[in-house]
Amino acid sequence: MKKINRFLMIYMVVITVLCICMCYLAFSANEKKDNLKEVRSQITTTAEKKQTKAVKKVKATYSLKILDGSLAVINNKTKEVRLVSVYRDTVLKFMDTANTQEVKYNKATDAMFYYGVESAISMINTNLDLDIKDYVMVNWNALIDIVDAVGGIDIEIDENELHWINEYLRDTGKNTGRSYTNVENTGMVHLDGIQATAYCRIRYGGGSDFRRTERQRTVINLVVEKAKNMDITKLNSAINSVFGNISTSLDVGTILNLAKSLASYTITESSGFPTEVTYVTTLKGNTSDRDFVLAKDLAANVTVLHKVLFDVDNYDPTPTVKDINKTISELSGAY
């Protein structure tokens, strides 16, 4: 892959919040990692992943990554960045890649929380017809540091958000050992790193995870825009300061060498997946009642996703995606 896309992958990951497991993923579609390829092949065969030459040509223009539920796609020609959040409660197929290799149908967040990076990568690739390979994981401390490094962000919050941001501040402070100051006012407010992290975590007060992921994407936009105006020395210092709180296949030297290219990129798309949803509280074979989000139907949603990410018209999902869709329909009885 082009080096500039490596940098953006890291940088976009560093500036957003993590989900329930306190980590956040980013992957690139253009580099190879043998062990991840091996995991991928256990669920989806190479034959099923064949696409037309036209589709391949279009997708060659892009670099793809996932950020704790948020896909970040970079158009290498137009310098556009597109963000699509995969809602963490979405029912998808994944495997216990670390132990039994058992196939499961459950919330997307469970793949990372219980089984780790390889399971999460395999899940996204298999369910969404993608080919992500490299990864980055960061914790809340990294997000706090990067927001502080750009001097904080200005954002508008309402009454519900004012209550919940302070609730999450207490929890975030406890988990990170950081001191914090409560947010006192609604309207346009200035948030430091820990306050912005708490804001990204809000999922109550209306909107649930849909609104939460929207907040995350808002913070990403604001931090990227501020980082574009940073002196390269300060930007490199910021990256160095958070590197200890991330786990990645990329080295810090590569990232530092590419920091100067950030200003040429613009975030032009911010949305969520799935676009058409329904809800259930039970799945056949699942022993606990949970609030599940279902893509209705998965194949149709994947077609829309590929249009949003790659500008591919009428994408035809693989037989694997169609089979997963059929199984989820049978397990849920919802469609």
C-alpha positions as semicolon CSV with decimal commas, in nm:
position;residue;x (nm);y (nm);z (nm)
1;M;0,000;0,000;0,000
2;K;0,109;0,358;-0,037
3;K;0,288;0,494;0,266
4;I;0,056;0,790;0,301
5;N;-0,235;0,556;0,363
6;R;-0,045;0,386;0,644
7;F;-0,014;0,718;0,820
8;L;-0,378;0,806;0,781
9;M;-0,479;0,465;0,910
10;I;-0,287;0,522;1,231
11;Y;-0,387;0,882;1,268
12;M;-0,758;0,820;1,219
13;V;-0,744;0,541;1,476
14;V;-0,563;0,745;1,734
15;I;-0,824;1,020;1,731
16;T;-1,142;0,827;1,803
17;V;-1,294;0,645;2,098
18;L;-1,315;0,274;2,158
19;C;-1,608;0,050;2,226
20;I;-1,700;-0,161;2,530
21;C;-1,369;-0,348;2,527
22;M;-1,173;-0,021;2,548
23;C;-0,998;-0,070;2,220
24;Y;-1,038;0,049;1,872
25;L;-0,944;-0,121;1,548
26;A;-0,803;0,002;1,222
27;F;-0,704;-0,212;0,931
28;S;-0,564;-0,155;0,584
29;A;-0,688;-0,337;0,276
30;N;-0,358;-0,314;0,091
31;E;-0,099;-0,493;0,306
32;K;-0,055;-0,864;0,374
33;K;-0,047;-1,035;0,710
34;D;-0,025;-1,413;0,673
35;N;-0,185;-1,514;1,001
36;L;-0,489;-1,294;0,938
37;K;-0,522;-1,428;0,584
38;E;-0,524;-1,776;0,731
39;V;-0,804;-1,691;0,972
40;R;-1,002;-1,532;0,691
41;S;-0,982;-1,845;0,474
42;Q;-1,142;-2,057;0,747
43;I;-1,476;-1,888;0,685
44;T;-1,471;-1,756;0,328
45;T;-1,310;-1,934;0,034
46;T;-1,102;-1,750;-0,223
47;A;-1,345;-1,847;-0,496
48;E;-1,634;-1,676;-0,320
49;K;-1,437;-1,353;-0,301
50;K;-1,390;-1,315;-0,677
51;Q;-1,524;-0,991;-0,816
52;T;-1,547;-0,841;-1,163
53;K;-1,247;-0,660;-1,311
54;A;-1,443;-0,338;-1,305
55;V;-1,509;-0,361;-0,932
56;K;-1,147;-0,450;-0,862
57;K;-1,026;-0,154;-1,064
58;V;-1,251;0,083;-0,869
59;K;-1,147;-0,057;-0,531
60;A;-0,777;-0,027;-0,619
61;T;-0,824;0,347;-0,577
62;Y;-0,897;0,310;-0,206
63;S;-0,734;0,221;0,123
64;L;-0,965;0,059;0,378
65;K;-0,951;0,038;0,756
66;I;-1,185;-0,020;1,048
67;L;-1,193;0,194;1,359
68;D;-1,378;0,027;1,647
69;G;-1,688;-0,009;1,457
70;S;-1,601;0,266;1,210
71;L;-1,481;0,188;0,860
72;A;-1,248;0,455;0,726
73;V;-1,190;0,453;0,351
74;I;-0,942;0,680;0,177
75;N;-0,970;0,767;-0,191
76;N;-0,608;0,793;-0,303
77;K;-0,694;1,006;-0,606
78;T;-0,944;1,258;-0,467
79;K;-0,798;1,261;-0,111
80;E;-1,143;1,193;0,033
81;V;-1,191;1,002;0,360
82;R;-1,522;0,826;0,419
83;L;-1,633;0,706;0,763
84;V;-1,903;0,444;0,813
85;S;-1,971;0,321;1,166
86;V;-2,066;-0,045;1,211
87;Y;-2,305;-0,047;1,505
88;R;-2,166;-0,265;1,780
89;D;-2,498;-0,440;1,856
90;T;-2,533;-0,560;1,495
91;V;-2,572;-0,938;1,469
92;L;-2,292;-1,081;1,255
93;K;-2,115;-1,414;1,207
94;F;-1,776;-1,464;1,373
95;M;-1,547;-1,731;1,511
96;D;-1,368;-1,813;1,834
97;T;-1,039;-1,797;1,646
98;A;-0,827;-1,830;1,959
99;N;-0,968;-2,158;2,090
100;T;-1,245;-2,378;1,958
101;Q;-1,298;-2,225;1,611
102;E;-1,669;-2,236;1,693
103;V;-1,887;-2,022;1,466
104;K;-2,115;-1,780;1,646
105;Y;-2,394;-1,538;1,555
106;N;-2,404;-1,255;1,804
107;K;-2,329;-0,886;1,854
108;A;-2,036;-0,758;1,651
109;T;-1,870;-0,616;1,962
110;D;-1,839;-0,967;2,110
111;A;-1,588;-1,075;1,845
112;M;-1,327;-0,832;1,973
113;F;-1,429;-0,837;2,338
114;Y;-1,415;-1,216;2,380
115;Y;-1,194;-1,343;2,098
116;G;-0,957;-1,065;1,996
117;V;-0,825;-0,893;1,687
118;E;-0,816;-1,189;1,449
119;S;-1,179;-1,276;1,515
120;A;-1,284;-0,913;1,463
121;I;-1,094;-0,885;1,134
122;S;-1,236;-1,211;1,007
123;M;-1,589;-1,101;1,106
124;I;-1,576;-0,771;0,920
125;N;-1,423;-0,925;0,610
126;T;-1,665;-1,216;0,597
127;N;-1,988;-1,031;0,670
128;L;-1,919;-0,718;0,466
129;D;-1,723;-0,858;0,169
130;L;-1,407;-0,667;0,255
131;D;-1,038;-0,762;0,259
132;I;-0,887;-0,593;0,565
133;K;-0,554;-0,727;0,690
134;D;-0,343;-0,497;0,912
135;Y;-0,462;-0,357;1,241
136;V;-0,417;-0,100;1,514
137;M;-0,558;-0,110;1,866
138;V;-0,556;0,189;2,099
139;N;-0,696;0,261;2,443
140;W;-0,875;0,560;2,593
141;N;-0,548;0,719;2,704
142;A;-0,443;0,753;2,340
143;L;-0,759;0,944;2,251
144;I;-0,722;1,169;2,555
145;D;-0,364;1,250;2,462
146;I;-0,430;1,323;2,095
147;V;-0,724;1,556;2,171
148;D;-0,511;1,738;2,426
149;A;-0,225;1,757;2,175
150;V;-0,439;1,954;1,928
151;G;-0,554;2,187;2,205
152;G;-0,897;2,034;2,265
153;I;-1,209;2,071;2,051
154;D;-1,513;2,299;2,044
155;I;-1,843;2,116;2,022
156;E;-2,211;2,185;2,089
157;I;-2,384;1,976;2,354
158;D;-2,745;1,965;2,475
159;E;-2,899;1,909;2,820
160;N;-2,901;1,530;2,795
161;E;-2,541;1,523;2,678
162;L;-2,437;1,757;2,959
163;H;-2,569;1,509;3,216
164;W;-2,420;1,202;3,054
165;I;-2,082;1,349;2,966
166;N;-2,023;1,410;3,336
167;E;-2,141;1,059;3,422
168;Y;-1,894;0,913;3,174
169;L;-1,622;1,150;3,293
170;R;-1,630;0,983;3,635
171;D;-1,601;0,638;3,480
172;T;-1,333;0,741;3,231
173;G;-1,131;0,911;3,503
174;K;-1,155;0,601;3,721
175;N;-1,047;0,366;3,443
176;T;-0,759;0,580;3,316
177;G;-0,643;0,730;3,645
178;R;-0,675;1,079;3,493
179;S;-0,805;1,385;3,671
180;Y;-1,094;1,571;3,513
181;T;-1,315;1,877;3,537
182;N;-1,691;1,850;3,490
183;V;-1,850;2,022;3,192
184;E;-2,069;2,302;3,330
185;N;-2,265;2,441;3,035
186;T;-2,470;2,343;2,733
187;G;-2,428;2,501;2,390
188;M;-2,085;2,544;2,233
189;V;-1,825;2,424;2,482
190;H;-1,451;2,356;2,474
191;L;-1,358;1,998;2,564
192;D;-1,018;1,870;2,665
193;G;-0,902;1,514;2,598
194;I;-1,078;1,331;2,879
195;Q;-1,397;1,533;2,831
196;A;-1,399;1,456;2,458
197;T;-1,346;1,087;2,534
198;A;-1,641;1,091;2,772
199;Y;-1,850;1,265;2,505
200;C;-1,763;0,991;2,255
201;R;-1,882;0,724;2,498
202;I;-2,234;0,864;2,551
203;R;-2,503;0,621;2,436
204;Y;-2,794;0,735;2,654
205;G;-3,031;1,029;2,641
206;G;-3,168;0,933;2,300
207;G;-3,017;0,775;1,992
208;S;-2,842;0,482;2,164
209;D;-2,541;0,347;1,973
210;F;-2,652;0,523;1,655
211;R;-2,602;0,863;1,815
212;R;-2,288;0,748;1,998
213;T;-2,112;0,657;1,674
214;E;-2,222;0,987;1,525
215;R;-2,053;1,165;1,814
216;Q;-1,736;0,967;1,752
217;R;-1,730;1,067;1,388
218;T;-1,788;1,430;1,486
219;V;-1,486;1,421;1,716
220;I;-1,276;1,260;1,442
221;N;-1,365;1,542;1,205
222;L;-1,285;1,813;1,456
223;V;-0,950;1,667;1,559
224;V;-0,839;1,603;1,201
225;E;-0,919;1,960;1,102
226;K;-0,720;2,099;1,395
227;A;-0,431;1,860;1,331
228;K;-0,404;1,987;0,974
229;N;-0,295;2,323;1,109
230;M;-0,040;2,187;1,354
231;D;0,331;2,242;1,310
232;I;0,488;1,917;1,189
233;T;0,718;1,903;1,491
234;K;0,422;1,926;1,729
235;L;0,230;1,669;1,526
236;N;0,520;1,425;1,543
237;S;0,543;1,486;1,917
238;A;0,171;1,411;1,953
239;I;0,207;1,084;1,764
240;N;0,505;0,984;1,975
241;S;0,311;1,060;2,292
242;V;0,031;0,817;2,210
243;F;0,235;0,539;2,052
244;G;0,276;0,364;2,386
245;N;-0,101;0,325;2,408
246;I;-0,148;0,155;2,073
247;S;-0,073;-0,191;1,940
248;T;-0,004;-0,203;1,566
249;S;0,182;-0,378;1,289
250;L;0,319;-0,041;1,175
251;D;0,630;0,124;1,318
252;V;0,639;0,473;1,461
253;G;0,915;0,584;1,222
254;T;0,692;0,524;0,922
255;I;0,410;0,720;1,080
256;L;0,629;1,014;1,174
257;N;0,771;1,036;0,823
258;L;0,423;1,063;0,677
259;A;0,263;1,310;0,917
260;K;0,316;1,601;0,679
261;S;0,061;1,456;0,434
262;L;-0,241;1,489;0,663
263;A;-0,346;1,832;0,537
264;S;-0,426;1,703;0,188
265;Y;-0,712;1,479;0,305
266;T;-1,074;1,569;0,382
267;I;-1,350;1,368;0,549
268;T;-1,647;1,380;0,310
269;E;-1,874;1,097;0,428
270;S;-2,003;1,011;0,775
271;S;-2,275;0,752;0,817
272;G;-2,364;0,419;0,980
273;F;-2,404;0,051;0,897
274;P;-2,649;-0,109;0,862
275;T;-2,865;0,153;0,693
276;E;-3,186;-0,054;0,712
277;V;-3,232;-0,210;1,056
278;T;-3,475;-0,402;1,270
279;Y;-3,453;-0,512;1,633
280;V;-3,499;-0,831;1,835
281;T;-3,428;-0,933;2,194
282;T;-3,371;-1,304;2,136
283;L;-3,190;-1,530;1,890
284;K;-3,235;-1,906;1,858
285;G;-2,955;-2,079;2,043
286;N;-2,868;-1,768;2,244
287;T;-2,927;-1,824;2,615
288;S;-2,955;-1,459;2,716
289;D;-3,194;-1,184;2,612
290;R;-3,011;-0,889;2,459
291;D;-3,100;-0,590;2,245
292;F;-2,986;-0,699;1,900
293;V;-2,961;-0,483;1,588
294;L;-3,026;-0,669;1,263
295;A;-2,932;-0,561;0,913
296;K;-3,254;-0,607;0,720
297;D;-3,137;-0,766;0,501
298;L;-2,759;-0,807;0,530
299;A;-2,695;-0,861;0,159
300;A;-2,888;-0,549;0,059
301;N;-2,705;-0,347;0,323
302;V;-2,369;-0,471;0,197
303;T;-2,464;-0,356;-0,152
304;V;-2,534;-0,009;-0,014
305;L;-2,211;-0,015;0,187
306;H;-1,998;-0,084;-0,120
307;K;-2,164;0,204;-0,300
308;V;-2,089;0,436;-0,008
309;L;-1,732;0,318;0,039
310;F;-1,619;0,250;-0,317
311;D;-1,878;0,407;-0,550
312;V;-1,959;0,061;-0,686
313;D;-2,306;0,046;-0,840
314;N;-2,527;-0,260;-0,785
315;Y;-2,263;-0,458;-0,599
316;D;-2,359;-0,826;-0,583
317;P;-2,263;-0,973;-0,243
318;T;-2,083;-1,307;-0,231
319;P;-2,268;-1,634;-0,160
320;T;-2,113;-1,622;0,187
321;V;-2,288;-1,295;0,273
322;K;-2,616;-1,426;0,134
323;D;-2,586;-1,743;0,341
324;I;-2,513;-1,540;0,654
325;N;-2,817;-1,325;0,581
326;K;-3,035;-1,637;0,551
327;T;-2,904;-1,778;0,880
328;I;-2,960;-1,451;1,070
329;S;-3,315;-1,441;0,932
330;E;-3,378;-1,795;1,056
331;L;-3,224;-1,732;1,399
332;S;-3,412;-1,409;1,457
333;G;-3,741;-1,473;1,282
334;A;-3,749;-1,099;1,215
335;Y;-3,750;-1,097;0,834
